[in-house]
């Protein structure tokens, strides 16, 4: 893969704060867990995460480099690079999954070391592969920081992902963070029945059906009175483990249901991947929501004396 970058210290674990040991950025890069984020029900999710850390002077940070891979051992090397950002802080980052070829990132900065004032540069050309539905990802990050001590000669690296990767001085590149993840990328599920704008639905017995999605393995049905499909639902199913192409849930399971006759309701099917950090949809956490579907219940006859 070309020459491997050499550093003044061994790789540091994220979250653990360690004193500097000769590199430009001896402090570890702390992480916030990667998870799916959906701006609104039905919207295509992104993978959101964030990094912080014990940065004594954030103004020394010139840029952030983001790496993505499909293994917990993803390496922070140019062939895994998916983004380069000119930023002092990166509390949150979203991988939109868009594919872009031949991105150019160039930054210059001044720094002072024992030899005097010098000019540093970052020159990167890279491509970003799209997120693949059903694939589990992991992320690492590195900072580019104005160094305060002499660097170690380091080979410049080129690869199929980053065709150009040059940082001068080489010790401006920080230690990598620990891997964030796992987070499996999937799209919102698709409700099928009751269909959009269905009428004359019997509120005493409804079969909810939906198309499942690759990457999710748990689902939940929620029914609301309001089209915003937020807040407390009128009806909520338990978490349903479904591995088939379609899912089904019969309402009510037993006893008298909460839905009434002659009313309009809005329902969504929610999805998540068990064992991973819970997704976020708007202000709610725990699930990725489908596009809301509206249905109207039939007016029931009056109850007997």
Rosetta blueprint (number, residue, H / E / L):
1 X L
2 X L
3 X L
4 X L
5 X L
6 X L
7 X L
8 X L
9 X L
10 X L
11 X L
12 X L
13 X L
14 X L
15 X L
16 X L
17 X L
18 X L
19 X L
20 X L
21 X L
22 X L
23 X L
24 X L
25 X L
26 X L
27 X L
28 X L
29 X L
30 X L
31 X E
32 X E
33 X E
34 X E
35 X E
36 X E
37 X E
38 X E
39 X L
40 X L
41 X L
42 X L
43 X L
44 X L
45 X L
46 X E
47 X E
48 X E
49 X E
50 X E
51 X E
52 X L
53 X L
54 X L
55 X L
56 X L
57 X L
58 X H
59 X H
60 X H
61 X E
62 X E
63 X E
64 X E
65 X E
66 X E
67 X E
68 X E
69 X E
70 X L
71 X L
72 X L
73 X L
74 X L
75 X L
76 X L
77 X L
78 X H
79 X H
80 X H
81 X E
82 X E
83 X E
84 X E
85 X E
86 X L
87 X L
88 X L
89 X L
90 X E
91 X E
92 X E
93 X E
94 X E
95 X E
96 X L
97 X L
98 X L
99 X L
100 X E
101 X E
102 X E
103 X E
104 X E
105 X E
106 X E
107 X E
108 X E
109 X E
110 X E
111 X E
112 X E
113 X E
114 X L
115 X L
116 X E
117 X E
118 X E
119 X E
120 X E
121 X E
122 X E
123 X E
124 X E
125 X E
126 X E
127 X E
128 X E
129 X L
130 X L
131 X L
132 X L
133 X L
134 X L
135 X L
136 X E
137 X E
138 X E
139 X E
140 X E
141 X E
142 X E
143 X E
144 X E
145 X E
146 X L
147 X L
148 X L
149 X L
150 X L
151 X L
152 X L
153 X L
154 X L
155 X L
156 X L
157 X L
158 X L
159 X L
160 X L
161 X L
162 X E
163 X E
164 X E
165 X E
166 X E
167 X E
168 X E
169 X L
170 X H
171 X H
172 X H
173 X E
174 X L
175 X L
176 X L
177 X L
178 X L
179 X L
180 X E
181 X E
182 X E
183 X E
184 X E
185 X L
186 X L
187 X L
188 X L
189 X L
190 X E
191 X E
192 X E
193 X E
194 X L
195 X L
196 X L
197 X L
198 X E
199 X E
200 X E
201 X E
202 X L
203 X L
204 X L
205 X L
206 X E
207 X E
208 X E
209 X E
210 X E
211 X E
212 X L
213 X L
214 X L
215 X L
216 X L
217 X L
218 X E
219 X E
220 X E
221 X E
222 X E
223 X E
224 X E
225 X L
226 X L
227 X L
228 X L
229 X L
230 X L
231 X L
232 X L
233 X L
234 X L
235 X E
236 X E
237 X L
238 X L
239 X L
240 X E
241 X E
242 X L
243 X L
244 X L
245 X L
246 X E
247 X E
248 X E
249 X E
250 X E
251 X E
252 X L
253 X L
254 X L
255 X L
256 X L
257 X L
258 X L
259 X L
260 X L
261 X L
262 X L
263 X L
264 X E
265 X E
266 X E
267 X E
268 X E
269 X E
270 X E
271 X E
272 X E
273 X L
274 X L
275 X L
276 X L
277 X L
278 X L
279 X L
280 X E
281 X E
282 X L
283 X L
284 X E
285 X E
286 X L
287 X L
288 X E
289 X E
290 X L
291 X L
292 X L
293 X E
294 X E
295 X E
296 X E
297 X E
298 X L
299 X L
300 X L
301 X L
302 X L
303 X L
304 X L
305 X L
